[in-house]
Amino acid sequence: MEATIEKPILRKRKWVKITVWSLCVLLFLLILAVGTGYWFVTRSLPSVNGTVSLAELNEEVTVIRDERGVAQIQATSLEDLFFVQGYVTAQDRLFQMDMTRRLAGGRLSEVIGKQALDTDRFFRTYGMHRTTDALVSMFNEETVKIVDAYVSGVNQYMNDAFSTGKYPVEFRILGYQPEPWTAEDTALVVKYMGYTLSGNFRSELEHYRMINVLGNVDAPNLFPEFHIDDKFPTIYQVAETSPFSMEELEKLTTFAPPEHNGSNNWVISGKYTESGFPMVANDPHLGFAIPSVWYQTHLQLDGDFHSVGVTVPGVPGIVLGHNEHMAWGVTALSVDQEDLFLEKAHQTDKDLFLFDGDWEEATIFEEAIKIKGEDEPFVERVQVTRNGPIINNVLEGDLYDAISLRWTGAEAGEELNGIMRLNRATNVVEFSEGLNGFVTPALSWVFGDRDGNIGYRGQALMPIRSNGSNGLVPVPGWDPDYQWQGFIPNEELPQITNPERGYIITANNKPVDDEYPYEIGRSFYPYRAERLTEMIEETIASGELFTVEKMKQMQTDVLNTQARSLLPILLAAVNRSEGTSPLTNLEKDVIQMLREWDYEETVDSGEALAWNKWYNLLGPALFEDLLGFPYNHNLVIYQLVKEADAHPEHLLFGSLRAGLHRSLDELARETFTEAVETVVELQGKDPTKWAWGKWHVMTIDHPLGSVKPLNLVFNVGKWELGGSGANPIANSYNRKTGKVTHGAGWRFVGDLGSTDAMYDVVMPGQSGQLFSPHYYDQVDTWAEGNLYPMVYHKEELKGKNVVRFLPKAN
């Protein structure tokens, strides 16, 4: 009996040993694979100590990296400084640089495949890549040296990385080697930044579609106006029947950038600061991604200039930041730099377009788009009229008439010449003059100097429109009366120095009051500027002096002035509707909760969740049946709700014909109930347990993170955040998912009392290289609303990393 029992036990022990050994071997192989993969990926990370010998250098250049990986580049010659800037930037951001030029130039399909073809077709048609030669031809003698040196530095890094096999892993995954960087690529990056801040043609298409639905009388009443409320601050004091289908017009809007790529900045006079010197704050808002749009940069040219701040990878110099005399920042000027023109094509020769009674031949570009995995390229035939490229040829179908797009950013400008003027500026006059000739992006610049001056300038190439054109709808391209009449002269652009009130704020609000003689746009954003003005005025009135800490708090403020204006009206409307549509007990609890809300959109605020879900339903409820397409313009919604509140019968669309009127009370009641039901589905029936941050969450995505399972490697984090797009912190989000997608990629606060009183943070981190310690090391500090010192003299740091770039003997 004992023998018969022992054999199964021995066999069982043998299988246990085999299983354990097998698991150990698998675990070892897994660890080996992970370790090998980690080694393989991290070998492309830049060396942060030692020496590098390069034949292109004339003298030694020192690169000192701080704890965040920000490199101070110290050189004795202009060419050496910018050569190493190009080299160091490529070390951290080469894949991003290549993706930017491919996107802007319509060349993503070459490395991604056919799924990028529609995007490439649009950008080849838009034609930024056809404008770069003209921009390069504007370079002055010094800019030629700077850009050529920068380009050489980028290419030297590429040569070093790919010859040794130590190049970023993204290129291995996609299986290609990037082409050499060029001066035209740098120009293209400048143009692309301008494109991202020029989203106006989306609104023109929306207005055009509205006219097709409502007609020329009613539709303009739904176009946005900024001055619908006295609280909305300034920075200082129709077409024919459409031949196009609604589907065609809707598809075109998918290619337009967001209309409100916004930002905050402000400058405070030294008479209101603790140090007695001006203070500058800036937090430009763009889409969140890994890596950041912004690259922290520190340049020191002995005997010339010493600047620190951020630039866009691919662009030499410091774009935003400070030197020893000045500090400066930008927001989107939000003016209208684009116009759509309706074109009449010849019945038989569709390359002929009517103008002033004659037929003019369009310029034709045969754009060959290479597609990964396919032998033959796709050829996009681009027609360019006197008004610009025909943009609706990217749609399918045999077009008779067409829409062209004119953009001031297609003109050549002084942006790259001006970078050095800004970096060398010693006072606000030199800085403002340094902006002369900047074409794109359209930006609101604020700046202060150590002499105590503060200033503002809205800089862009802005068209002078004629024949009553306001840029809100497409105009007849065949009529010479609608042609642009030149551009607003530099001396007449919006600008002010040392205003009596002692501060300047720009937050995508209207630059100038209604007395300004030129039509520059209608669709500005009021709410962040309203709140920032309020905080500054309250601080001045209290006698409190501004400090770095106070400025930081303002950047991350989460009070929603939009909700403060609209919520009481909507609550009153729901209350009036209760006689015919009684509230449930849960709805009564939510109403009471919202009545007691302080309008702070904190992470744990249930009220913020309820409000945002409610507000997001207003646009669809107002316009879905009326227009038949999505429309959510914040100023139009605001105006309609305010007008209905003032109407004796609380009617919406009171300015439109009678058949279009709606009841505000019914709208508020229906959307409120739907909002409560939506929140219950998300977070349950107990409002005391609702929390904005549980739904309003940020995960930062890498371009390759859209492909599973690469998302598990390249994408990072899950942060619960407060705020929304309507308050200074500006954490905008996807309305369907709650994912935070847009906000302050860089925050900066500078006190001109000392170069040691400058602070910033970039989100998520300095490096775009996977597994770099600086891939996302600044996110937690950013999420907490804190900043790091911008160390001006990094040579004094303990534990610094130093690389000496030495000229190689020939």
C-alpha positions in Angstrom: 0.0 0.0 0.0 2.8 2.5 0.9 4.6 1.8 -2.3 1.6 2.5 -4.5 1.1 5.8 -2.7 4.8 6.9 -3.0 4.9 6.7 -6.8 2.2 9.4 -7.4 3.8 11.6 -4.8 7.2 11.3 -6.5 5.7 11.9 -9.9 3.9 15.0 -8.5 7.1 16.4 -6.9 8.9 15.8 -10.2 6.3 17.8 -12.1 6.4 20.6 -9.5 10.2 20.8 -10.0 9.8 20.9 -13.8 7.1 23.6 -13.5 9.1 25.7 -11.1 12.2 25.4 -13.3 10.2 26.3 -16.4 8.7 29.3 -14.7 12.2 30.4 -13.5 13.5 30.0 -17.1 10.6 32.0 -18.5 11.0 34.7 -15.8 14.7 34.9 -16.6 14.0 35.2 -20.3 11.4 37.8 -19.7 13.8 39.8 -17.5 16.5 39.4 -20.1 14.1 40.6 -22.8 13.0 43.6 -20.8 16.5 44.4 -19.8 17.7 44.0 -23.4 14.9 46.2 -24.7 15.5 48.8 -22.0 19.3 48.8 -22.9 18.4 48.9 -26.6 16.1 51.9 -26.2 18.1 53.9 -23.6 21.4 53.7 -25.6 20.0 56.5 -27.7 19.8 58.8 -24.7 22.3 61.7 -24.9 25.5 61.5 -22.8 25.3 64.2 -20.1 28.9 64.1 -19.0 32.2 64.0 -20.9 33.4 65.4 -24.2 32.3 65.4 -27.8 34.6 66.3 -30.7 33.1 67.8 -33.8 34.9 69.1 -36.8 32.3 71.8 -37.4 33.2 73.7 -34.2 35.6 76.6 -34.1 36.0 76.9 -30.3 34.9 74.9 -27.3 31.2 75.0 -26.3 30.1 74.0 -22.8 26.7 72.4 -22.2 25.6 72.3 -18.6 22.4 70.3 -17.9 20.4 70.9 -14.7 18.3 68.4 -12.8 15.5 68.8 -15.3 17.7 68.2 -18.3 17.6 71.8 -19.4 20.9 72.6 -21.2 22.8 75.9 -20.8 24.9 76.3 -24.0 27.8 78.6 -23.5 29.8 79.6 -26.6 32.1 82.4 -27.9 30.9 82.5 -31.4 27.4 82.8 -33.0 27.9 79.8 -35.3 29.1 77.5 -32.5 26.3 78.5 -30.2 23.5 77.6 -32.7 25.3 74.6 -34.1 25.2 73.1 -30.6 21.7 74.2 -30.0 20.6 72.3 -33.1 22.6 69.2 -31.9 21.3 69.3 -28.3 17.7 69.9 -29.4 17.9 66.9 -31.8 19.2 64.7 -29.0 16.0 65.3 -27.1 13.4 65.9 -29.8 14.4 64.5 -33.2 11.4 62.4 -33.8 9.1 65.3 -32.9 10.9 67.6 -35.3 10.6 65.1 -38.1 6.9 64.5 -37.4 6.2 68.2 -37.4 7.8 68.8 -40.8 6.0 65.7 -42.2 2.6 66.8 -40.9 3.0 70.4 -42.1 4.4 69.3 -45.4 1.9 66.6 -46.1 4.3 63.7 -45.9 3.0 61.5 -43.1 1.9 58.8 -45.5 5.5 58.0 -46.4 6.1 56.5 -43.0 2.6 55.8 -41.6 0.7 54.5 -44.6 -2.6 55.2 -46.4 -4.4 56.1 -43.2 -2.6 59.5 -43.2 -3.5 60.2 -46.9 -6.5 62.6 -46.2 -4.4 64.6 -43.9 -1.5 64.8 -46.4 -3.9 65.8 -49.1 -5.2 68.7 -47.1 -1.7 70.0 -46.1 -0.4 69.6 -49.6 -3.3 71.7 -50.7 -3.0 74.2 -47.9 0.5 74.7 -49.2 2.7 75.8 -46.2 5.6 73.9 -47.8 5.3 76.1 -50.9 5.9 79.2 -48.8 9.2 78.3 -47.2 11.5 79.3 -50.0 10.1 82.9 -49.7 10.6 82.9 -46.0 14.2 81.7 -46.3 14.9 84.4 -48.9 14.0 87.0 -46.2 16.9 85.9 -43.9 19.4 88.6 -43.3 23.1 87.8 -43.2 23.2 87.0 -39.5 20.0 84.8 -39.7 21.6 82.8 -42.6 24.5 82.0 -40.3 22.3 81.1 -37.4 19.9 78.9 -39.3 22.7 77.2 -41.3 24.6 76.5 -38.0 21.5 75.1 -36.4 20.7 72.9 -39.4 24.3 71.6 -39.4 24.0 70.8 -35.7 20.7 68.8 -36.2 22.3 66.9 -39.1 25.5 66.2 -37.2 23.4 64.5 -34.4 21.5 62.5 -37.0 24.8 61.3 -38.6 26.2 60.4 -35.2 23.1 58.6 -34.0 22.3 56.6 -37.2 25.9 55.7 -37.9 26.3 54.2 -34.4 22.7 52.7 -34.2 22.0 54.9 -31.2 18.9 56.7 -32.6 15.4 57.1 -31.1 13.3 54.0 -30.9 10.4 55.5 -32.9 12.4 55.4 -36.1 13.0 51.7 -35.5 9.3 51.0 -35.0 8.3 52.8 -38.1 11.3 51.5 -40.0 12.8 54.6 -41.6 15.7 57.1 -41.3 14.9 60.8 -41.5 16.2 63.0 -44.3 18.7 65.8 -43.4 17.2 68.9 -41.8 17.1 72.0 -43.9 16.6 75.7 -43.5 13.2 75.2 -45.3 12.2 72.8 -42.6 12.9 75.4 -39.9 10.8 77.9 -41.9 8.1 75.2 -42.2 7.9 74.8 -38.4 7.4 78.5 -38.1 4.5 78.4 -40.6 3.0 75.3 -38.9 2.9 77.2 -35.5 1.1 79.9 -37.4 -1.4 77.5 -38.8 -2.2 76.0 -35.4 -3.3 79.5 -34.2 -5.3 80.3 -37.4 -8.5 78.4 -37.0 -10.9 81.0 -38.4 -11.8 79.3 -41.6 -13.8 76.7 -39.5 -16.1 79.4 -38.3 -16.5 80.9 -41.8 -17.7 77.4 -43.0 -20.1 77.2 -40.0 -21.6 80.6 -40.7 -21.9 79.7 -44.4 -23.8 76.6 -43.5 -26.0 78.5 -41.1 -26.9 80.9 -44.0 -27.9 77.9 -46.1 -30.3 76.7 -43.4 -31.7 80.0 -42.0 -31.1 82.5 -44.7 -29.3 85.8 -44.8 -31.7 87.6 -42.4 -31.8 85.2 -39.4 -28.3 83.5 -39.6 -26.2 86.6 -38.8 -28.1 87.0 -35.5 -26.3 83.8 -34.5 -22.8 85.0 -35.4 -20.6 85.7 -32.4 -20.0 89.2 -31.0 -17.5 89.9 -28.2 -19.2 92.9 -26.5 -22.3 91.2 -25.3 -21.4 91.9 -21.7 -19.8 94.9 -20.1 -17.6 92.6 -18.0 -15.8 91.2 -21.0 -12.6 93.1 -21.1 -10.5 94.3 -24.1 -6.7 94.4 -23.7 -7.0 98.2 -24.0 -9.1 100.7 -24.5 -23.5 87.6 -47.0 -23.2 85.2 -49.7 -25.2 83.6 -52.6 -27.0 80.2 -52.6 -24.4 77.5 -52.0 -23.5 75.0 -54.7 -21.9 72.8 -52.0 -23.6 70.0 -50.1 -23.7 70.3 -46.3 -21.7 67.1 -46.1 -18.8 68.7 -48.2 -18.7 71.7 -45.9 -18.8 69.6 -42.8 -15.9 67.5 -44.0 -13.7 70.5 -44.6 -14.1 71.6 -41.0 -12.4 68.4 -39.8 -9.1 69.8 -41.2 -9.3 73.2 -39.4 -7.3 73.6 -36.2 -9.2 74.5 -33.0 -10.5 78.1 -33.2 -9.5 78.8 -29.6 -5.9 77.6 -29.1 -5.6 80.0 -26.3 -3.2 81.2 -23.6 -2.8 83.7 -20.6 -0.2 86.3 -20.0 0.0 89.5 -18.0 2.5 92.0 -16.8 2.3 94.0 -13.6 4.0 97.4 -13.1 6.7 97.5 -10.4 4.5 100.0 -8.3 2.3 97.0 -7.4 5.0 94.3 -6.8 6.9 93.4 -3.7 10.3 93.8 -5.5 9.4 97.1 -7.0 10.2 95.7 -10.5 7.7 94.6 -13.2 6.5 91.0 -13.1 5.5 88.9 -16.1 3.5 85.7 -16.2 2.7 83.5 -19.2 1.1 80.1 -19.8 0.5 79.3 -23.5 -2.2 76.7 -24.1 -1.9 74.1 -26.8 -2.7 70.4 -27.1 -1.1 68.1 -24.6 1.2 65.4 -25.9 4.6 63.7 -25.4 6.8 65.5 -26.0 5.7 69.0 -25.2 5.3 71.6 -28.0 7.8 73.6 -26.0 11.5 72.9 -25.5 13.3 74.5 -22.6 16.4 76.3 -23.8 19.3 78.3 -22.3 21.7 80.2 -24.6 24.7 82.3 -23.6 26.9 84.0 -26.2 29.9 85.6 -24.5 29.8 89.4 -24.8 26.5 89.4 -26.6 23.3 87.9 -25.0 22.2 85.5 -22.3 18.6 84.2 -22.6 16.6 81.4 -21.0 13.1 80.2 -21.8 11.5 77.9 -24.4 11.5 77.5 -28.1 9.7 75.2 -30.6 12.0 72.3 -31.7 13.3 73.2 -35.1 13.5 76.9 -34.4 16.8 78.4 -33.2 17.0 81.0 -30.3 14.6 81.6 -27.4 11.0 82.4 -28.4 9.6 83.0 -24.9 11.4 83.7 -21.6 13.8 86.3 -20.4 17.3 87.8 -20.6 19.1 90.0 -18.0 17.1 93.1 -19.1 13.7 91.8 -20.2 11.0 89.2 -19.7 8.3 88.4 -22.2 5.4 86.0 -23.0 2.7 85.5 -25.6 -0.9 84.4 -26.2 -2.8 83.8 -29.4 -4.0 87.2 -30.7 -7.1 85.3 -32.0 -7.5 87.7 -35.0 -8.9 86.7 -38.3 -6.0 86.0 -40.7 -7.9 83.7 -43.1 -10.7 84.4 -45.6 -12.6 82.0 -47.8 -13.5 83.0 -51.3 -16.2 81.4 -53.4 -14.9 80.7 -56.9 -16.7 80.5 -60.2 -15.1 77.9 -62.5 -15.4 77.8 -66.3 -18.0 75.3 -67.5 -15.6 73.4 -69.8 -12.1 74.3 -68.6 -12.1 73.9 -64.9 -8.6 75.5 -64.5 -10.2 78.8 -65.4 -11.7 80.9 -62.7 -13.7 84.1 -63.1 -12.3 87.4 -61.9 -13.7 90.9 -62.8 -15.4 89.6 -65.9 -12.4 87.6 -67.3 -11.3 84.0 -67.0 -7.9 83.6 -65.2 -5.9 80.4 -65.3 -5.1 78.8 -61.9 -1.6 77.8 -61.1 -1.4 74.0 -61.0 0.8 72.0 -58.6 1.1 68.2 -59.1 1.7 67.1 -55.5 3.0 63.5 -55.5 2.3 61.9 -52.1 4.3 58.7 -51.5 2.5 56.1 -49.5 4.3 53.4 -47.4 3.7 50.0 -48.8 2.5 51.2 -52.2 4.5 51.4 -55.5 2.8 54.4 -57.0 2.3 57.8 -55.3 -1.1 59.5 -54.9 -1.0 62.7 -57.0 -3.0 65.6 -55.6 -3.7 68.2 -58.3 -3.8 71.5 -56.5 -5.3 74.5 -58.2 -4.3 78.0 -56.8 -6.3 81.0 -57.8 -5.4 84.6 -57.1 -7.2 84.1 -53.8 -5.3 81.0 -52.8 -5.6 77.2 -53.1 -8.9 75.5 -53.8 -9.3 73.6 -50.6 -12.4 71.6 -51.3 -10.7 69.5 -54.0 -9.7 67.2 -51.1 -13.3 66.1 -51.1 -14.6 63.5 -53.5 -16.6 64.5 -56.5 -16.5 66.4 -59.8 -16.6 70.1 -58.7 -18.0 72.9 -60.8 -17.6 75.8 -58.4 -15.1 75.8 -55.5 -13.8 77.4 -52.3 -10.3 79.0 -52.0 -8.5 80.0 -48.9 -6.3 83.1 -48.4 -4.1 83.2 -45.3 -1.7 86.0 -44.4 0.7 83.3 -43.1 1.5 82.4 -46.6 3.4 85.7 -46.9 7.1 85.9 -46.1 8.0 87.6 -42.8 10.7 88.6 -40.4 10.1 86.0 -37.7 13.5 84.4 -37.8 15.4 87.7 -38.3 13.5 89.0 -35.3 14.4 86.2 -32.9 17.8 87.7 -32.2 16.3 91.2 -31.9 14.1 89.9 -29.1 16.9 87.9 -27.4 19.2 91.0 -27.4 16.5 93.6 -26.4 17.3 95.7 -23.3 14.0 97.7 -23.0 10.4 97.6 -24.1 11.0 100.0 -27.1 13.7 97.7 -28.5 11.6 94.7 -27.9 8.5 96.1 -29.6 10.5 97.3 -32.6 12.0 93.8 -32.8 8.6 92.5 -33.6 8.3 94.5 -36.8 7.6 92.4 -39.8 6.5 89.3 -37.9 3.7 87.7 -40.0 2.8 84.5 -38.2 1.8 83.2 -35.7 -0.6 86.0 -34.7 0.4 86.7 -31.1 -0.3 89.1 -28.2 3.1 89.9 -26.7 3.5 91.3 -23.2 6.9 92.4 -21.8 8.6 94.3 -19.1 12.1 95.7 -18.5 14.3 96.4 -15.5 13.8 100.1 -16.0 10.3 99.6 -14.9 8.5 99.8 -18.2 5.7 97.4 -19.3 4.3 97.0 -22.8 1.9 95.1 -25.1 1.9 94.5 -28.8 -0.5 92.5 -31.0 1.7 91.4 -33.9 0.6 89.7 -37.1 0.1 90.4 -40.7 -3.6 91.3 -40.8 -5.6 92.1 -43.9 -7.4 95.3 -44.6 -10.8 94.1 -45.9 -13.1 96.1 -48.2 -16.7 96.4 -49.3 -18.0 95.9 -45.8 -16.4 92.4 -45.6 -16.0 91.3 -42.0 -14.4 87.9 -42.5 -17.4 86.1 -41.0 -18.5 84.3 -44.2 -17.0 83.4 -47.6 -17.1 86.3 -50.1 -17.2 86.3 -54.0 -13.7 85.6 -55.3 -14.7 86.9 -58.7 -15.6 90.4 -57.5 -12.6 92.8 -57.2 -14.4 94.8 -54.6 -13.8 91.9 -52.1 -10.1 91.7 -52.6 -7.8 92.6 -49.6 -6.6 96.2 -49.7 -3.2 95.5 -48.3 -2.3 94.9 -44.6 -2.5 96.9 -41.4 0.8 98.9 -41.0 3.1 97.9 -38.1 2.6 101.3 -36.5 -1.2 100.8 -36.4 -1.2 97.4 -34.9 -2.7 97.1 -31.3 -0.1 98.2 -28.8 0.4 100.1 -25.6 3.2 101.1 -23.2 2.9 101.9 -19.5 -0.9 102.1 -19.2 -2.1 104.2 -16.4 -3.8 101.3 -14.6 -0.4 99.6 -14.2 -1.0 96.2 -15.7 -1.8 94.5 -19.1 -3.7 91.2 -19.5 -4.1 89.2 -22.7 -6.1 85.9 -22.6 -7.5 85.7 -26.2 -9.9 88.5 -25.4 -10.5 91.3 -27.8 -7.3 93.4 -28.3 -8.9 96.8 -28.8 -12.2 98.5 -28.3 -14.8 99.1 -31.0 -13.1 102.4 -32.0 -10.3 100.5 -33.7 -10.6 101.4 -37.4 -10.0 97.9 -38.9 -12.0 94.7 -38.9 -9.7 92.1 -37.2 -12.2 89.5 -36.0 -15.2 88.8 -33.9 -14.7 85.6 -32.1 -12.5 86.4 -29.0 -12.7 84.6 -25.7 -13.7 86.6 -22.6 -13.8 84.4 -19.5 -10.2 83.9 -18.5 -9.5 87.6 -19.1 -12.5 88.5 -17.0 -11.3 86.4 -14.1 -7.6 87.6 -14.3 -8.7 91.2 -14.4 -10.9 90.7 -11.4 -8.1 89.1 -9.4 -5.6 91.9 -10.3 -8.1 94.6 -9.5 -8.9 93.0 -6.1 -5.3 92.7 -5.2 -4.5 96.3 -6.1 -7.5 97.5 -4.2 -6.5 95.5 -1.1 -3.0 97.0 -1.1 -1.5 93.6 -1.3 1.7 93.5 -3.4 2.2 91.0 -6.1 4.8 88.2 -5.6 5.8 85.1 -7.5 3.5 83.0 -5.3 0.6 85.3 -6.0 1.2 85.0 -9.8 1.4 81.2 -9.5 -1.9 81.1 -7.8 -3.5 83.2 -10.5 -2.2 80.8 -13.2 -4.0 77.9 -11.6 -7.2 79.6 -10.5 -10.3 77.5 -11.1 -13.1 79.9 -10.7 -15.5 79.7 -13.7 -16.9 83.2 -14.5 -19.0 81.7 -17.4 -20.8 79.5 -14.9 -21.2 82.4 -12.5 -23.1 84.3 -15.2 -25.2 81.6 -16.7 -25.9 79.1 -13.9 -28.3 81.4 -11.9 -30.3 82.1 -15.1 -30.6 78.3 -15.9 -31.5 77.5 -12.3 -34.2 80.1 -12.3 -35.5 78.7 -15.6 -35.7 75.2 -14.1 -37.5 76.6 -11.1 -40.1 78.2 -13.3 -40.6 74.9 -15.2 -41.3 73.0 -12.0 -45.1 73.8 -12.1 -45.5 71.7 -15.2 -42.5 69.3 -14.8 -41.9 68.5 -11.1 -38.4 67.7 -10.0 -37.4 64.4 -8.5 -35.8 64.4 -5.0 -32.4 63.8 -6.5 -32.9 66.7 -8.9 -33.9 69.0 -6.0 -30.7 68.0 -4.2 -28.6 68.8 -7.2 -30.4 72.1 -7.7 -29.6 73.0 -4.0 -26.0 71.9 -4.4 -25.6 74.1 -7.5 -27.2 77.1 -5.8 -24.7 76.9 -3.0 -21.7 76.4 -5.3 -18.8 78.9 -5.2 -18.0 78.3 -8.9 -14.6 76.8 -8.1 -14.0 73.8 -10.3 -11.8 71.9 -7.9 -10.9 68.2 -8.2 -13.4 67.1 -5.6 -16.3 69.4 -6.7 -19.5 67.6 -7.6 -21.0 70.9 -8.7 -18.3 71.3 -11.3 -19.2 67.9 -12.8 -22.9 68.7 -12.8 -22.3 72.1 -14.3 -20.0 70.9 -17.1 -22.3 68.1 -18.1 -25.2 70.5 -18.1 -23.4 73.2 -20.1 -22.1 70.7 -22.7 -25.7 69.8 -23.5 -26.8 73.4 -24.3 -25.1 73.7 -27.7 -26.6 70.5 -29.1 -30.0 71.2 -27.6 -30.0 74.8 -29.0 -28.7 74.1 -32.5 -29.2 70.4 -33.4 -32.8 70.7 -34.7 -32.4 74.4 -35.7 -29.3 73.9 -37.9 -28.9 70.2 -38.4 -25.1 70.3 -37.6 -23.0 70.7 -34.4 -22.5 74.2 -33.3 -21.2 75.2 -29.8 -19.8 78.7 -30.0 -19.4 79.9 -26.4 -20.3 83.6 -27.1 -23.4 82.7 -29.1 -24.7 80.4 -26.3 -23.9 83.1 -23.7 -25.8 85.7 -25.8 -28.8 83.5 -26.4 -29.2 82.6 -22.7 -28.7 86.2 -21.6 -31.2 87.5 -24.1 -33.8 84.9 -23.2 -33.4 85.7 -19.5 -34.2 89.4 -20.3 -37.2 88.5 -22.6 -40.6 89.0 -21.0 -41.6 85.5 -22.0 -38.1 84.0 -21.6 -37.9 83.1 -25.3 -34.8 81.8 -27.0 -34.1 83.0 -30.5 -36.2 86.1 -29.9 -34.4 88.0 -32.6 -35.2 85.3 -35.2 -38.5 84.9 -37.0 -41.4 83.6 -34.8 -41.4 80.0 -36.1 -37.9 79.5 -34.6 -38.6 80.7 -31.1 -38.1 78.3 -28.2 -38.7 78.3 -24.4 -35.7 78.8 -22.2 -37.5 77.1 -19.4 -38.1 74.0 -21.4 -34.6 73.9 -22.7 -33.1 74.3 -19.2 -35.4 71.7 -17.7 -34.7 69.1 -20.4 -31.0 69.5 -20.4 -30.8 69.6 -16.6 -32.6 66.2 -16.3 -30.3 64.7 -19.0 -27.2 66.1 -17.3 -28.3 64.6 -13.9 -29.0 61.2 -15.6 -25.6 61.3 -17.2 -23.7 62.0 -14.0 -25.7 59.3 -12.2 -24.5 56.8 -14.8 -20.9 57.9 -14.2 -20.8 58.3 -10.5 -24.0 57.0 -8.9 -27.1 58.5 -7.2 -25.4 60.2 -4.3 -24.4 63.8 -5.2 -22.2 64.1 -2.2 -19.9 61.5 -3.8 -19.7 63.2 -7.1 -16.2 64.6 -8.0 -15.1 66.5 -11.1 -11.6 65.0 -11.0 -12.9 61.4 -11.2 -14.1 62.1 -14.7 -11.8 65.0 -15.7 -8.6 63.0 -16.0 -5.4 63.6 -18.0 -3.3 60.9 -19.7 -0.5 62.2 -21.9 -0.3 60.6 -25.3 2.7 60.0 -27.6 2.0 59.9 -31.4 2.7 56.1 -31.4 0.5 55.6 -28.4 -2.5 55.5 -30.6 -1.4 52.0 -31.6 -2.0 49.2 -29.1 0.0 47.8 -27.3 2.5 50.7 -27.8 0.2 52.9 -25.7 1.3 50.9 -22.6 4.9 52.0 -23.3 4.7 55.5 -24.7 1.6 57.0 -23.0 1.9 58.0 -19.4 -0.1 58.7 -16.3 -3.5 59.3 -15.0 -3.9 62.6 -13.2 -7.2 63.9 -11.8 -7.4 67.6 -12.5 -9.6 70.6 -11.7 -10.5 73.5 -13.9 -11.8 73.7 -17.4 -11.3 75.9 -20.5 -13.3 78.7 -18.9 -10.9 79.5 -16.1 -7.3 80.6 -15.9 -5.9 77.1 -15.3 -7.5 76.2 -18.7 -7.6 72.4 -18.5 -9.8 71.8 -21.5 -11.2 68.4 -22.1 -12.9 66.0 -24.5 -16.6 66.4 -23.8 -17.4 62.8 -24.5 -14.7 61.2 -22.4 -13.6 63.8 -19.9 -10.0 63.4 -20.9 -8.0 66.6 -20.4 -6.4 67.3 -23.8 -5.4 70.9 -23.9 -3.9 73.5 -21.6 -0.7 75.2 -20.3 2.2 73.2 -21.7 4.6 75.8 -20.2 4.1 78.1 -17.3 6.4 81.0 -16.5 6.5 83.7 -13.8 9.3 86.2 -13.8 10.2 89.0 -11.4 12.5 91.5 -13.1 14.1 92.3 -9.8 16.6 89.5 -10.3 17.5 86.9 -12.9 17.3 84.5 -10.0 13.6 85.3 -9.5 12.4 83.5 -12.7 10.4 80.3 -12.6 8.9 77.8 -15.0 7.6 74.3 -15.7 7.2 72.4 -18.9 4.7 69.6 -19.2 5.4 66.7 -19.3 9.2 67.0 -19.5 12.2 68.1 -21.5 12.9 64.9 -23.4 11.0 63.1 -26.1 13.1 60.0 -25.7 11.4 57.0 -24.2 12.9 56.0 -20.8 14.7 59.3 -20.4 14.6 60.5 -16.8 13.1 63.7 -18.3 10.4 62.0 -20.3 7.7 63.2 -17.9 9.5 64.2 -14.7 7.8 67.7 -14.5 4.2 66.6 -14.6 3.6 66.2 -10.9 5.0 69.6 -10.2 2.8 71.0 -13.0 -0.3 69.3 -11.7 0.4 70.7 -8.2 0.6 74.2 -9.7 4.2 74.7 -8.8 7.2 75.9 -10.7 11.0 75.3 -10.7 13.7 78.0 -10.6 15.1 78.8 -14.0 18.7 78.6 -13.0 20.4 81.5 -14.9 24.0 80.5 -13.8 24.0 76.7 -14.1 27.8 76.6 -13.7 27.1 77.3 -10.0 24.9 74.2 -9.6 26.0 71.3 -7.5 25.6 67.9 -9.2 25.4 69.5 -12.6 26.1 67.5 -15.7 28.6 68.9 -18.1 29.5 68.1 -21.7 32.4 69.9 -23.4 31.9 70.1 -27.2 35.4 70.4 -28.7 36.6 71.3 -32.2 38.1 68.2 -33.8 41.5 68.6 -35.3 41.5 68.1 -39.1 
